[in-house]
Amino acid sequence: MDLLVRLQPNHLGTVQEDLPDGSCLSMARLGKDVRLRAAREGRTLPKHVIYRVITFAEGDKVATLGTTLLDPGSIRPPS
């Protein structure tokens, strides 16, 4: 499942790589409480998530998106 979310400025993760289009790949580690809750529910979660951070700015307004779609060129429209 792919994900696209608006990020708060203090939740941008740890930058792993800057990309040529101005976005970057970041890593976030799941909190201990999230992992424990998932384990109680019988779910297994990854230790960390790599996601793409895209920032849009217009004037003094800034919006930052995080997505698990790491390579937009690989996405094909539904047939």
Secondary structure, DSSP 8 states (H G I E B T S, - for coil): ---EEEE-TT---EEEEE-TTS-EEEEEE--HHHHHHHHHTT----SEEEEEEEEEEETTEEEEEEES---GGG-----
